[in-house]
């Protein structure tokens, strides 16, 4: 597989086409981020609502929350491979349209879930589209914009997704402010009282999920105004996209069984974390599931490389190219896993933790004053009333800043040293947030802002670096695998949160909090040490154009 280098990948794409591609991708990532941030915002309320009959404890809510997050992560991993394959086969734009349609419609249907199981299934299918949209959008933008703009594009990619998180925070705040009048309006148009009560219960989480259908409108924008990547079209004209075969999707379907097995062994006997048989089952199931996912998700790439090289008659390079492409896919997956586990295992729990701290403070105040929780809530100021929303807004604003800075630093200092520095700063910021705060207040929000800047900065670095590892013909698939297979590794780590909550129950933070989210999230910062070591095995690509 000969890799020719193009000095400027935008020569055959006009300015209108570049701006339309960027606009479409930024909108897609923004709504993608909104879909992800939505569950972080409403997940705790959703699970408490769906389990209301059993009066769940905070630990039980946390376990279900972790399971559904893991379901989302492994679904996004499968979607990254599936839609990445589709993007290399039928084109970036058509595949993006399908991915957005899938995640938008299925997120809206989540508002109709009646059990945690139904919610998990709907989140899984929605996440297929989310995982695909990231890989396809990155490939499209990086291929139509000039090489000198790659750092700016990478920063905008990360910032757009986190702007979606920001929108969710303000939307949730506004929705909660008008829930009473909204309920009256729904009744006035003829909806049944029980249905209205269900829609507005637990801070209107069902309505928030239904709002997620709005990105479906983007599919029309994609098809009408966004041009296809000329680099992909050139590969198609050369016949290099025909190596992708529908039969190879069998590998992706088999690969999905791996994450499904992992989720199943962790969801089985959810509240049992101590018996040796359960521990052994989960260990064996996790390892076996990871092996199945690895084989299944790499199968299409393996088959494509073989066909392409045989067609080009380059038999002497078969082993070298296969090792290089697959090796970079797994290296990228590990680098992505560090960032993803760091985020989903720490700062993504900050919103849930803020709600937990607020509720604990209300119960304590009620016990001390003899008042009721409802009366105390009515007397709260704006900051306390919307603790979870303000926490999401703080982390999102930080994330927007961090992604732009990370892409700029990656271009200025180099890819490897920037990644190493981001790992160190992320570890320090997370420990500061969870170890040095024991109540929800303004210092807590400042710490959340700093943690958002550091831990989300990787999402400006990854769109810059991952496209530089793969040639055009396998770029969407390669970077889709790298980023999204990292989600499987992160999901395995996220599933540990339930056991960590129990293991660290008797530990306290520096600020004196007994066990819970703060100690468990702090323990996961060790993943950043792994990242600081791993990055030096990756190639430095600063100043190099995208491989052709």
N, C-alpha and C positions, 0 to 999 in steps of 0.2 A: 504494500500500500504506500505509494509514493506520496509524500506530503510537500506540495508546492506551497510557497509562501506568497501571499498577496499583500502588497504594500498598503493598500487601502481597500477595505471591503465594501465601500459605499459608492464606488465609481459608477456603477450601473443603476443606482437607486436615486431618484430625484429627491429634492428637498421636501416636496409635499408628501411623498411616500414615506420618507424617514419620520416626519413629524406625525403622520397618521399612525404609523406603527408604534411610535413611542407613546402617543396619547392612548391608543387602545390597550397597550401593555400596562401603562400606569393605572388606567381605570380598572383593568383586570386584577392587578396586584392589590389595588386599594380595597376593592370589594373582597378579594381573597383574604386580606388581613382582617377585614370587618367580620367575615364569616368565622375566622379562627378566634378573634377576640370576643365574639359574641358568646361563645360557650364559657370562656373564662369569666365573663361577666355574669351570666345567668345560670351557669351550671350548678352551683350550690343550691340556688333556689329551685331549679328544676328537679333536682334529685330529692330534695326535701318534700317537694310537692308530690312527686311520683311515689315516694315511700311514706307518705303522711300516715297511712293506716297503721304502720308499724312503729311510728314515733322514733325515727332513727337517731342515733347518737352522732356527734360530730365526727368520730372516727369512722363510723359506717358511711356517712356521707362522703368523707374523704376517700374511702376505698372505692366506692362507685365512681366518684369523680376521676380518680386515677385510672380506673379501667376504661372509662369512656374516652379519656384523653389518649390512652394507649391505642384504643380502637381507631381513633382519628389518625394517629401517627402511622399505623401500619397500613391503613387504607390509603393515605396520601403516598406512602411508599409504592404501593401497587399501582396507584394512578400515575405516578411519575414515570414508571416503566411502561405502562400501557399507553398513555398518551404521548410519551416521548417516542415510542415505537411508531405510533400513528403519525406524529409530526414528521418523522423522517420518511415515512411511507407516502402520505398524501399531502404534506405541506404543513407549514407552521400555522397559517391563519385558519384553515378549516378545522384543524385539530383543536386550536384554541377556542373556537366557537362552540364545539361540542363539550369541551371541558368546563367552560363557564356555565353552559346550560345545565349540565349535570349538577354542579355544586350549588347553583342558585336554587333550582327547583327542589332539590332534596333537603337543603337547609330549611326552606319554608315548610316542608312537610314535617320537620322535627317538631313543629309547634302542635302537631296532632298526636304525638306519642302518648301512650297510656301507661307504659312501664319503662323502667330503665333499659330493659332488653330492646324494646322497640326503638328507643332513643339511640342506643348504641348502633343498631343496624342502620338506621337512617343516617347517622353521622358517618358511618363507614362508607356508604355509597356516595354521600356528598364529598367526602374527603378524596375519593378517586379523582374527581374533577379538580379539586384544589391542588393536589400534587401535580397533576398534568399541566395546569395553567402556569405554574412557576417555571417549569423547565422550558415550555414552549415560548413563553414570553421572553425569557432571557436569551434563548437562541435567536429569536426573531430580531430583537433590538440590537444585539451584538453583531449580527450579520449585516444589518442595513446601515449602521452608523459607523463613521470612520474610527480607526484604531485610536486616534488621539482623544476621542470622546469616551473611551471605555470606562474610565474611572468615574466620570460624571454620571454616565448611564447606570453604572452599578450602584452608586449612591442613591440615585433617584428610585431605582428598583426597590431597595430596602426601605427608603423613606415612604414610598407610596403604600407599601403593605402596612407600615406602622401608622400611617395617616388613617388607614381603615380602623385600626384599634382606637384611635382618637375619636373618630366619628361615632363608634359604638358607645363610648363613654358618655358623650353629650346626648346621643339619641336616647340612651337608657335614662339619663337624668331627666330629659324632657318628657319621656313617656311616663315615668313615675309621677311627674308633677301633674299630669292631666288624666291619670287613670280613672278617677272618679267621674269626671265629665265624659270621658270616653265610654265608660260603662253605660251612662245614661243615653249616649248617642246610639250605641249598639242596640240597646233595648228599644229605642224609638224607631229603629228601622225594622223591628220585628223579630230579632233574635231571641231565643228562649233564655229565661233567667239563668238556668243551670249552665248553659253554654257561655253566657257572658261572665258568670262567676268564675268559670274555668279559665277563660281567656285572661282575666285581669288578676287572678290569684297569684300570690308569690311574686309580686312586683312585675307582673305582666310578662313573664319569661316567654310564654307561648307567642304573644304578639311580637316580641323582639325577634324570635326565630322566623316568623312569617314575613317580617320585613326583609329577610334575607333573599326573597325571590326577586327583588329589584334588579340585581345584576343580570338577570335573564335578558333584559332589554339590550345588553351589550352585544349579544350575538348578532343582532341586526346591524349594529355599527361595524362589527368586524367584517361581515360579508360585503357590506356596501362600499366601505371607504378604505379599508386597509389592504395595501398591496402585499403580495407574497414576497418572501425573501428571494432576491435574484441569485444569491449563492446557492440556495436549495434548488431553484429552477435550473441552474446550470448543471448541478449534479443529476437532476432528473433527465435532462437532455442527453447527458453522457450515458444514461442507462444505469447509473449507480444506485438509484433508489429501488430498483426492481429486486434487489437482493433481500428486501424485507418481505417475508411471506406470511400470509394469514395463519398458516399452520403453526408458525412459531409462537403464536399467542397461547398455544397449549402450555408452553413453558411458564408464561405469566400466570395462567390459571392455576397450574400446579404450585407455582411459587406463592400464590395467595393462601394456599393451604398451610404453609409454614407459619405465617403470622396468626392465622386463625387458630392453629394448635396452641400457640403461645398464649393467646388471649383466653382460650378455653381452659387451660390448666391453671391459669391465675384466677379466672372467674369462678371456677368450681370450688365449692366450700369456701366462699369468700371470707367468712369470718374466722376461718381456721388457719392459723399461721404458725402453729407450734409443733404439731406432730411430725415425727420423722418421715412418715409415709407421704405426707403432703409436701414437705420440703423436697424430698427426693423426686416426686412426681413433677413438681414445677421445674426443678433443675434439668431433668431429663427432657421434659417437654420443650423447654426453652432452647436447649442445645439442638434438639432434633428439628424444631421449627425453624431455627436460624439456618441450618444446613439445607432444608427444603427450599426456603426462600432464596438462598444464595444460588442454588442450582437452577431453580425455575426462572429467576429474574435475569440471570446471565445467559440463559439458553438462546434467546433471540439474537443477542449480540454475537455469541459464538458462531451461530449458524450464518449470520450475515457476513461476518469476516471471512469465513471459509468460502462462501459463494463469490464474494467480491474479488478475492485474491485469485481464485481459480479463473474467473472471467478475465482478469487482467494478466493472467499467466505469470504471476510473480510468486512462484512456489518457494523460492529461496527465502522470502521474507515472511512466510506464514507464521512461524513460531515467534519471530521477533515482534511482529505487529500485534499478534494476539496477546502476547504477554504485556506489551506496552499499553494497549487500550484497556484490557481487563485490569491490569495492575493499577492504572490511574483511576479507573472506576472505583476500585476498593479503597485506594488511598483517599480519594475525594469523599467516599462514604464515611470513612473514619474521621476525617476533619470536620465533616458536616455533623456527625454524631456528637462530637464534643460540644459544638455550638448549640445543637438542638436539645441535647440532654441538659446542658447548662441552663437553657431558657425554660424548657418545659418542666424541669425538675426544681426550679428555683423561682424566678420572677413571675412565671405564669401562675404560681400559687400565691403571689402577693395579694391579688384581689380577693381571693378566698380567705386568706389570713386576715386581711383588713376587716372583712365582714365578721369573722370569728372574734377578733379583738373588740369590735364595737358591741357585738351581742354580749360578750362576757362582761364588758364594762356596764352595760345596761342592767344586766341581772344583778351585778354587785351593787349598783346604785339603788336598785329597787329594794334589795334586801336591807340596805343600810337606812333608807329613808322611809320604808313602809309604803312607798308608792307603787304604782303598777308600771310595767314596761311600756304599755301603750301611752300612758301619760307622759313618761319621760321622753318617748320618741317625739311626741307632739311639741315638746319644749326644746328639742335639739336645734342647733343652728344649721346652716346649709352645709358646712363642712362635715359635721357628724352624720347628718341625715343621709348624705350621699357618699359615705365612706368608700364603698366599692367603686363607684363611678370615678371619684377623684383619684383613687389609686390607679385605675386603668388609664386615666388621662395623664397622670404624672409619668407612668412608665412608657406610655405611647409617645409623649413629647420627648422624653429622653431617648427613646429608640430612634425617632426621626433624626435627632441631632447625631446620635452615635453612628447610624448607617452612613450618613454623609461624610462624617469625619473619617470613618474606617476606610472608605473607598479612596478618599484623598490621601490618607496616610499610606495606603497600599501602593499608590502610584509614586508617592514621594520617597518613602523609605525602602520599599520592596515588599513583596508579598509575605515572605517568611518572618521577617522581624516584626512586621505589623501584627500578624496572627499571634505570635508569641506574646507580644505586649498586650493584646486584647484579652488573652487568657488570664494574664496576671491581674489586670485591672478588674476583670469580671469577678474573679475570686475574691478580691478585696472588697468590692462594692456589695456583693451578695452577703458576705459575712457581716459587713457594717449594717446592712438593712435588718437581717434576722437576729443578729446577736446583740445589738446595741439599742433595740427599741422594744418596748413592752406595752405600748398603747398607740391608738390611732390619733395622730395630731399632725401639725405642720412639719416638725422634724422627720416624722415617718414619711411624709410625702416627698420631702427633699431627698431622703435616702432612696425612696422608690425611683425618683427621677434619675439619680446617679446610677442605680442598678440597671435601669432601662437603657441609659446611654452605653454602658459597658457591655452588658450581656447581649443586647440586640445589635451591636455594632458588626457582628459577624455577618449579618444579612446584607450589609453593604460590601463586605469583603468577598463572600462566596460568589455573588454574581459577577464580580470582577475576575476571580481566579478560575472557577470551574470551566467556563467556556474556553479558556486558554489551554486546557489539557487535551482537547479532542478536535479532530478534523471535522469538516462540515458534515460529511455523510453520516457520522455517528454522534454529532454534537448534542442534539436534543435527547437522544437515548442515553448517551454517556453521562451528561451532567444531570439528567433526570434521575438516573440510577444513583449517581454519587450523592446528590442532595437527599433524595427520598429514601434510599436504602439506609442512609444515616438516621432516618426517622424510625426505622425498625429497631436499630440499636438503641436509639433514645427511648423508644417505647418500652424496651426491656428494662431500662433503667428507671423509667417512670413508674412501671409496675412495682418496683421495689418500695415506692413511697408508702404503700400500705403496711408493709412489714417494718419499714423504718419508723413509722409513727408508733408502732408497738415497741420496737427495740429501744428507742430513745425516750420512752415514756417517763423514766425516772431521771433523765438528764435535765439540766437547766442551762439556759443561755446566760451570757454575760450580764444581760439586763434582768435576769431572774425569772424568765418564763419557764415553766415546768413542761418539758416534753413538747409534743405537738409539732405543728408545721415548721416552726422556727428552727428547732434542732434538726429535724429531718432534712430540711432544705439546705441548711448549713453543711451537713455531711456530704451532700452531693457536689460541693465545690471542688472535691478532689479530682473530678473529671478534667478540670482546667489544667492540672499538673500533667495529665496524660497528653493534652493538646500541646503544651509547651515543649514536650519532648518529641512528639510525633511530627510536628511541622518541619523539622530539619531533615526528614526523609523525603520531603516533597521538592520538586524542581522549582527553581526561581524563574519566573516568567516576565519580570519587569522589563518593559521596553521592547518586548517581542510582539509582532502582529499575530492575529489569530491564525492557527494552522489551517491550510486549505483542504 
